[in-house]
Amino acid sequence: MDAADRRAAAAAYKERKTAAGVFAVRCAATGQVWVGESRHLATQQNGLWFSLKHGSCMNRDVQAAWTAHGEDVFSFEPLEQLDADVSAYMIRTALKERSAAWREKLAAARL
């Protein structure tokens, strides 16, 4: 790959759109469900799994279940993706509203 190709690839990476949305984490061993929101839904699982594997997840209930039962009983499920036309100013509010609605619907805890 020459320099021009690298520059084009870097520019394309910077211009890619990230999707914000709501997700659920489920523990099959206990039946517990946690709902959270993210500005980068596509990469959220990777970051969450990393923190759980290293024992540094901010949610102590999720960390305790992960430590007790292991990675194999956990699943990550995207629930809803925000429309692309939501303004950057309103994303945070929309994510909070949608995650609250999903927590109520699933009788889930906050992540």
OpenMM code with the backbone's topology and positions (N, CA, C; nanometers):
from openmm import Vec3, app, unit

residues = "MET ASP ALA ALA ASP ARG ARG ALA ALA ALA ALA ALA TYR LYS GLU ARG LYS THR ALA ALA GLY VAL PHE ALA VAL ARG CYS ALA ALA THR GLY GLN VAL TRP VAL GLY GLU SER ARG HIS LEU ALA THR GLN GLN ASN GLY LEU TRP PHE SER LEU LYS HIS GLY SER CYS MET ASN ARG ASP VAL GLN ALA ALA TRP THR ALA HIS GLY GLU ASP VAL PHE SER PHE GLU PRO LEU GLU GLN LEU ASP ALA ASP VAL SER ALA TYR MET ILE ARG THR ALA LEU LYS GLU ARG SER ALA ALA TRP ARG GLU LYS LEU ALA ALA ALA ARG LEU".split()
positions = [
    Vec3(0.0854, -0.1174, 0.0000),
    Vec3(0.0000, 0.0000, 0.0000),
    Vec3(0.0898, 0.1233, 0.0000),
    Vec3(0.0685, 0.2084, -0.0954),
    Vec3(0.1517, 0.3289, -0.1028),
    Vec3(0.0909, 0.4416, -0.0189),
    Vec3(0.1583, 0.5533, -0.0129),
    Vec3(0.1173, 0.6651, 0.0729),
    Vec3(-0.0192, 0.7204, 0.0350),
    Vec3(-0.0487, 0.7282, -0.0930),
    Vec3(-0.1784, 0.7808, -0.1375),
    Vec3(-0.2922, 0.6891, -0.0929),
    Vec3(-0.2704, 0.5588, -0.1024),
    Vec3(-0.3720, 0.4635, -0.0576),
    Vec3(-0.3941, 0.4726, 0.0936),
    Vec3(-0.2862, 0.4890, 0.1685),
    Vec3(-0.2970, 0.5035, 0.3136),
    Vec3(-0.3742, 0.6292, 0.3502),
    Vec3(-0.3461, 0.7386, 0.2822),
    Vec3(-0.4172, 0.8640, 0.3089),
    Vec3(-0.5651, 0.8492, 0.2758),
    Vec3(-0.5962, 0.7831, 0.1655),
    Vec3(-0.7361, 0.7627, 0.1275),
    Vec3(-0.8075, 0.6743, 0.2291),
    Vec3(-0.7408, 0.5700, 0.2752),
    Vec3(-0.8006, 0.4810, 0.3751),
    Vec3(-0.8228, 0.5547, 0.5067),
    Vec3(-0.7282, 0.6359, 0.5475),
    Vec3(-0.7420, 0.7130, 0.6706),
    Vec3(-0.8558, 0.8134, 0.6595),
    Vec3(-0.8680, 0.8788, 0.5464),
    Vec3(-0.9763, 0.9752, 0.5257),
    Vec3(-1.1118, 0.9059, 0.5277),
    Vec3(-1.1212, 0.7895, 0.4652),
    Vec3(-1.2471, 0.7150, 0.4647),
    Vec3(-1.2839, 0.6712, 0.6059),
    Vec3(-1.1859, 0.6301, 0.6838),
    Vec3(-1.2109, 0.5893, 0.8224),
    Vec3(-1.2628, 0.7057, 0.9045),
    Vec3(-1.2049, 0.8234, 0.8887),
    Vec3(-1.2469, 0.9405, 0.9645),
    Vec3(-1.3864, 0.9877, 0.9264),
    Vec3(-1.4268, 0.9636, 0.8026),
    Vec3(-1.5566, 1.0111, 0.7554),
    Vec3(-1.6700, 0.9118, 0.7796),
    Vec3(-1.6392, 0.7927, 0.8292),
    Vec3(-1.7436, 0.6930, 0.8495),
    Vec3(-1.8411, 0.7401, 0.9566),
    Vec3(-1.9638, 0.7009, 0.9430),
    Vec3(-2.0685, 0.7393, 1.0368),
    Vec3(-2.0759, 0.6359, 1.1486),
    Vec3(-2.0913, 0.6827, 1.2721),
    Vec3(-2.1102, 0.5923, 1.3843),
    Vec3(-2.2565, 0.5957, 1.4233),
    Vec3(-2.3084, 0.4812, 1.4617),
    Vec3(-2.4489, 0.4712, 1.4974),
    Vec3(-2.4639, 0.4704, 1.6489),
    Vec3(-2.5507, 0.5562, 1.6991),
    Vec3(-2.5830, 0.5586, 1.8411),
    Vec3(-2.7057, 0.4719, 1.8625),
    Vec3(-2.7140, 0.4108, 1.9799),
    Vec3(-2.8296, 0.3268, 2.0050),
    Vec3(-2.8329, 0.2689, 2.1449),
    Vec3(-2.9275, 0.1780, 2.1637),
    Vec3(-2.9530, 0.1138, 2.2917),
    Vec3(-2.9236, -0.0346, 2.2775),
    Vec3(-2.8662, -0.0946, 2.3820),
    Vec3(-2.8306, -0.2356, 2.3779),
    Vec3(-2.8668, -0.3037, 2.5095),
    Vec3(-2.8730, -0.4367, 2.5052),
    Vec3(-2.8979, -0.5165, 2.6249),
    Vec3(-2.7853, -0.6169, 2.6421),
    Vec3(-2.7513, -0.6430, 2.7662),
    Vec3(-2.6574, -0.7484, 2.8021),
    Vec3(-2.7366, -0.8471, 2.8861),
    Vec3(-2.7311, -0.9740, 2.8461),
    Vec3(-2.8083, -1.0774, 2.9156),
    Vec3(-2.7155, -1.1829, 2.9739),
    Vec3(-2.7516, -1.2299, 3.0925),
    Vec3(-2.6804, -1.3394, 3.1572),
    Vec3(-2.7742, -1.4590, 3.1570),
    Vec3(-2.7402, -1.5620, 3.0801),
    Vec3(-2.8263, -1.6798, 3.0688),
    Vec3(-2.8303, -1.7589, 3.1987),
    Vec3(-2.7266, -1.7536, 3.2785),
    Vec3(-2.7209, -1.8309, 3.4026),
    Vec3(-2.8189, -1.7780, 3.5074),
    Vec3(-2.8353, -1.6472, 3.5133),
    Vec3(-2.9214, -1.5879, 3.6165),
    Vec3(-3.0500, -1.5283, 3.5605),
    Vec3(-3.0550, -1.5072, 3.4308),
    Vec3(-3.1714, -1.4438, 3.3700),
    Vec3(-3.1715, -1.2927, 3.3833),
    Vec3(-3.0653, -1.2369, 3.4367),
    Vec3(-3.0582, -1.0920, 3.4527),
    Vec3(-3.0376, -1.0237, 3.3179),
    Vec3(-3.0936, -0.9027, 3.3069),
    Vec3(-3.0788, -0.8220, 3.1865),
    Vec3(-3.0411, -0.6809, 3.2291),
    Vec3(-2.9447, -0.6246, 3.1585),
    Vec3(-2.9034, -0.4864, 3.1798),
    Vec3(-2.9159, -0.4126, 3.0477),
    Vec3(-2.9628, -0.2897, 3.0531),
    Vec3(-2.9798, -0.2092, 2.9319),
    Vec3(-2.8931, -0.0839, 2.9444),
    Vec3(-2.8234, -0.0530, 2.8367),
    Vec3(-2.7390, 0.0652, 2.8330),
    Vec3(-2.7513, 0.1358, 2.6996),
    Vec3(-2.6875, 0.2524, 2.6903),
    Vec3(-2.6887, 0.3279, 2.5656),
    Vec3(-2.5470, 0.3620, 2.5265),
    Vec3(-2.5265, 0.3836, 2.3973),
    Vec3(-2.3925, 0.4120, 2.3480),
    Vec3(-2.3988, 0.5020, 2.2255),
    Vec3(-2.3020, 0.5897, 2.2134),
    Vec3(-2.2883, 0.6722, 2.0930),
    Vec3(-2.2219, 0.5935, 1.9808),
    Vec3(-2.1573, 0.4831, 2.0153),
    Vec3(-2.0878, 0.3985, 1.9180),
    Vec3(-2.1322, 0.2543, 1.9385),
    Vec3(-2.2518, 0.2234, 1.8939),
    Vec3(-2.3138, 0.0941, 1.9183),
    Vec3(-2.2317, -0.0219, 1.8623),
    Vec3(-2.1674, -0.0006, 1.7490),
    Vec3(-2.0938, -0.1090, 1.6836),
    Vec3(-1.9727, -0.1545, 1.7646),
    Vec3(-1.9139, -0.0676, 1.8438),
    Vec3(-1.7937, -0.1027, 1.9189),
    Vec3(-1.8191, -0.1184, 2.0680),
    Vec3(-1.9414, -0.1032, 2.1109),
    Vec3(-1.9731, -0.1057, 2.2540),
    Vec3(-1.9431, -0.2414, 2.3174),
    Vec3(-1.9790, -0.3502, 2.2523),
    Vec3(-1.9566, -0.4821, 2.3114),
    Vec3(-1.8083, -0.5065, 2.3375),
    Vec3(-1.7265, -0.4704, 2.2428),
    Vec3(-1.5829, -0.4907, 2.2573),
    Vec3(-1.5291, -0.4190, 2.3816),
    Vec3(-1.5663, -0.2963, 2.4008),
    Vec3(-1.5206, -0.2206, 2.5164),
    Vec3(-1.5751, -0.2746, 2.6476),
    Vec3(-1.7013, -0.3140, 2.6467),
    Vec3(-1.7637, -0.3677, 2.7675),
    Vec3(-1.7015, -0.5017, 2.8059),
    Vec3(-1.6832, -0.5894, 2.7092),
    Vec3(-1.6220, -0.7206, 2.7354),
    Vec3(-1.4786, -0.7029, 2.7865),
    Vec3(-1.4061, -0.6065, 2.7318),
    Vec3(-1.2697, -0.5795, 2.7772),
    Vec3(-1.2696, -0.5411, 2.9250),
    Vec3(-1.3577, -0.4503, 2.9637),
    Vec3(-1.3604, -0.4076, 3.1037),
    Vec3(-1.4054, -0.5212, 3.1956),
    Vec3(-1.4972, -0.6048, 3.1507),
    Vec3(-1.5412, -0.7182, 3.2322),
    Vec3(-1.4296, -0.8211, 3.2495),
    Vec3(-1.3567, -0.8490, 3.1431),
    Vec3(-1.2464, -0.9458, 3.1510),
    Vec3(-1.1371, -0.8996, 3.2461),
    Vec3(-1.1191, -0.7689, 3.2573),
    Vec3(-1.0148, -0.7145, 3.3429),
    Vec3(-1.0665, -0.6750, 3.4815),
    Vec3(-1.1935, -0.7032, 3.5088),
    Vec3(-1.2496, -0.6750, 3.6406),
    Vec3(-1.2699, -0.5282, 3.6697),
    Vec3(-1.2847, -0.4468, 3.5661),
    Vec3(-1.2948, -0.3024, 3.5860),
    Vec3(-1.4273, -0.2425, 3.5393),
    Vec3(-1.5291, -0.3248, 3.5251),
    Vec3(-1.6601, -0.2730, 3.4835),
    Vec3(-1.7174, -0.1858, 3.5947),
    Vec3(-1.7712, -0.0715, 3.5580),
    Vec3(-1.8245, 0.0226, 3.6561),
    Vec3(-1.9518, -0.0301, 3.7239),
    Vec3(-2.0263, -0.1167, 3.6569),
    Vec3(-2.1474, -0.1737, 3.7149),
    Vec3(-2.1090, -0.2995, 3.7923),
    Vec3(-2.1174, -0.2921, 3.9237),
    Vec3(-2.0722, -0.4031, 4.0091),
    Vec3(-2.1599, -0.5276, 3.9950),
    Vec3(-2.2893, -0.5126, 3.9667),
    Vec3(-2.3764, -0.6291, 3.9486),
    Vec3(-2.3358, -0.7093, 3.8256),
    Vec3(-2.3087, -0.6405, 3.7167),
    Vec3(-2.2657, -0.7077, 3.5941),
    Vec3(-2.1309, -0.7747, 3.6170),
    Vec3(-2.0396, -0.7043, 3.6810),
    Vec3(-1.9073, -0.7605, 3.7064),
    Vec3(-1.9159, -0.8842, 3.7957),
    Vec3(-2.0006, -0.8806, 3.8972),
    Vec3(-2.0157, -0.9951, 3.9867),
    Vec3(-2.0721, -1.1161, 3.9123),
    Vec3(-2.1714, -1.0937, 3.8265),
    Vec3(-2.2286, -1.2039, 3.7485),
    Vec3(-2.1256, -1.2589, 3.6509),
    Vec3(-2.0483, -1.1726, 3.5878),
    Vec3(-1.9433, -1.2148, 3.4937),
    Vec3(-1.8378, -1.2983, 3.5660),
    Vec3(-1.7959, -1.2526, 3.6832),
    Vec3(-1.6941, -1.3236, 3.7606),
    Vec3(-1.7458, -1.4598, 3.8061),
    Vec3(-1.8723, -1.4659, 3.8461),
    Vec3(-1.9295, -1.5907, 3.8962),
    Vec3(-1.9570, -1.6925, 3.7858),
    Vec3(-1.9999, -1.6470, 3.6676),
    Vec3(-2.0481, -1.7397, 3.5653),
    Vec3(-1.9625, -1.7452, 3.4390),
    Vec3(-1.8812, -1.6453, 3.4140),
    Vec3(-1.7938, -1.6461, 3.2978),
    Vec3(-1.8563, -1.5873, 3.1726),
    Vec3(-1.7730, -1.5688, 3.0736),
    Vec3(-1.8115, -1.5022, 2.9486),
    Vec3(-1.9136, -1.5803, 2.8677),
    Vec3(-1.9091, -1.7115, 2.8745),
    Vec3(-1.9925, -1.7957, 2.7877),
    Vec3(-2.1425, -1.7770, 2.8079),
    Vec3(-2.1864, -1.7328, 2.9246),
    Vec3(-2.3293, -1.7186, 2.9506),
    Vec3(-2.3801, -1.5766, 2.9230),
    Vec3(-2.2928, -1.4890, 2.8762),
    Vec3(-2.3319, -1.3510, 2.8473),
    Vec3(-2.3557, -1.3304, 2.6985),
    Vec3(-2.4533, -1.2457, 2.6686),
    Vec3(-2.4787, -1.2099, 2.5291),
    Vec3(-2.5042, -1.0598, 2.5202),
    Vec3(-2.4707, -1.0051, 2.4062),
    Vec3(-2.4873, -0.8626, 2.3773),
    Vec3(-2.5893, -0.8515, 2.2661),
    Vec3(-2.6893, -0.7688, 2.2847),
    Vec3(-2.7968, -0.7556, 2.1863),
    Vec3(-2.8277, -0.6084, 2.1588),
    Vec3(-2.7985, -0.5595, 2.0380),
    Vec3(-2.8423, -0.4235, 2.0028),
    Vec3(-2.9952, -0.4211, 1.9964),
    Vec3(-3.0563, -0.3278, 2.0646),
    Vec3(-3.2020, -0.3207, 2.0688),
    Vec3(-3.2596, -0.2184, 1.9725),
    Vec3(-3.1940, -0.1042, 1.9641),
    Vec3(-3.2475, 0.0046, 1.8817),
    Vec3(-3.1343, 0.0962, 1.8392),
    Vec3(-3.1401, 0.1399, 1.7166),
    Vec3(-3.0423, 0.2338, 1.6633),
    Vec3(-3.1134, 0.3648, 1.6354),
    Vec3(-3.0553, 0.4749, 1.6789),
    Vec3(-3.1155, 0.6058, 1.6543),
    Vec3(-3.1077, 0.6406, 1.5063),
    Vec3(-3.2050, 0.7161, 1.4608),
    Vec3(-3.2037, 0.7627, 1.3229),
    Vec3(-3.0837, 0.8534, 1.2992),
    Vec3(-3.0339, 0.8521, 1.1796),
    Vec3(-2.9184, 0.9344, 1.1444),
    Vec3(-2.9516, 1.0834, 1.1471),
    Vec3(-3.0794, 1.1189, 1.1381),
    Vec3(-3.1167, 1.2598, 1.1337),
    Vec3(-3.1278, 1.3246, 1.2729),
    Vec3(-3.1019, 1.2491, 1.3807),
    Vec3(-3.1030, 1.3073, 1.5146),
    Vec3(-2.9799, 1.3964, 1.5278),
    Vec3(-3.0031, 1.5197, 1.5690),
    Vec3(-2.8917, 1.6146, 1.5781),
    Vec3(-2.7947, 1.5734, 1.6889),
    Vec3(-2.6718, 1.6142, 1.6743),
    Vec3(-2.5689, 1.5819, 1.7732),
    Vec3(-2.6064, 1.6364, 1.9107),
    Vec3(-2.6757, 1.7474, 1.9123),
    Vec3(-2.7186, 1.8095, 2.0371),
    Vec3(-2.8230, 1.7246, 2.1092),
    Vec3(-2.9068, 1.6535, 2.0361),
    Vec3(-3.0175, 1.5785, 2.0944),
    Vec3(-2.9865, 1.4296, 2.1159),
    Vec3(-2.8712, 1.3821, 2.0744),
    Vec3(-2.8405, 1.2392, 2.0861),
    Vec3(-2.8447, 1.1927, 2.2311),
    Vec3(-2.7829, 1.2656, 2.3194),
    Vec3(-2.7774, 1.2245, 2.4603),
    Vec3(-2.9166, 1.2121, 2.5204),
    Vec3(-3.0017, 1.3108, 2.4953),
    Vec3(-3.1388, 1.3072, 2.5464),
    Vec3(-3.2167, 1.1915, 2.4868),
    Vec3(-3.2042, 1.1719, 2.3566),
    Vec3(-3.2753, 1.0628, 2.2899),
    Vec3(-3.2291, 0.9273, 2.3421),
    Vec3(-3.0996, 0.9109, 2.3638),
    Vec3(-3.0483, 0.7844, 2.4161),
    Vec3(-3.1018, 0.7565, 2.5566),
    Vec3(-3.1051, 0.8573, 2.6412),
    Vec3(-3.1571, 0.8380, 2.7770),
    Vec3(-3.3042, 0.7996, 2.7749),
    Vec3(-3.3819, 0.8657, 2.6904),
    Vec3(-3.5249, 0.8349, 2.6813),
    Vec3(-3.5484, 0.6934, 2.6303),
    Vec3(-3.4769, 0.6562, 2.5250),
    Vec3(-3.4961, 0.5236, 2.4658),
    Vec3(-3.4474, 0.4126, 2.5583),
    Vec3(-3.3369, 0.4337, 2.6285),
    Vec3(-3.2879, 0.3298, 2.7192),
    Vec3(-3.3821, 0.3137, 2.8387),
    Vec3(-3.4401, 0.4229, 2.8866),
    Vec3(-3.5379, 0.4133, 2.9958),
    Vec3(-3.6606, 0.3341, 2.9510),
    Vec3(-3.7051, 0.3574, 2.8288),
    Vec3(-3.8198, 0.2836, 2.7764),
    Vec3(-3.7881, 0.1345, 2.7638),
    Vec3(-3.6695, 0.1014, 2.7166),
    Vec3(-3.6302, -0.0391, 2.7037),
    Vec3(-3.6123, -0.1046, 2.8399),
    Vec3(-3.5587, -0.0329, 2.9384),
    Vec3(-3.5441, -0.0909, 3.0718),
    Vec3(-3.6802, -0.1242, 3.1300),
    Vec3(-3.7759, -0.0367, 3.1093),
    Vec3(-3.9106, -0.0630, 3.1579),
    Vec3(-3.9727, -0.1819, 3.0858),
    Vec3(-3.9566, -0.1870, 2.9552),
    Vec3(-4.0154, -0.2943, 2.8753),
    Vec3(-3.9571, -0.4311, 2.9115),
    Vec3(-3.8259, -0.4361, 2.9365),
    Vec3(-3.7588, -0.5624, 2.9648),
    Vec3(-3.7436, -0.5906, 3.1142),
    Vec3(-3.7920, -0.4998, 3.1991),
    Vec3(-3.7719, -0.5110, 3.3442),
    Vec3(-3.6232, -0.5318, 3.3734),
    Vec3(-3.5425, -0.4475, 3.3141),
    Vec3(-3.3981, -0.4607, 3.3218),
    Vec3(-3.3373, -0.3540, 3.4118),
    Vec3(-3.2150, -0.3781, 3.4520),
    Vec3(-3.1388, -0.2819, 3.5300),
    Vec3(-3.0589, -0.1925, 3.4368),
    Vec3(-3.0142, -0.0813, 3.4899),
    Vec3(-2.9331, 0.0124, 3.4113),
    Vec3(-2.7884, -0.0378, 3.4043),
    Vec3(-2.7289, -0.0236, 3.2900),
    Vec3(-2.5885, -0.0619, 3.2733),
    Vec3(-2.5035, 0.0613, 3.2703),
] * unit.nanometer
topology = app.Topology()
chain = topology.addChain("A")
for resn in residues:
    res = topology.addResidue(resn, chain)
    for name in ("N", "CA", "C"):
        topology.addAtom(name, app.Element.getBySymbol(name[0]), res)
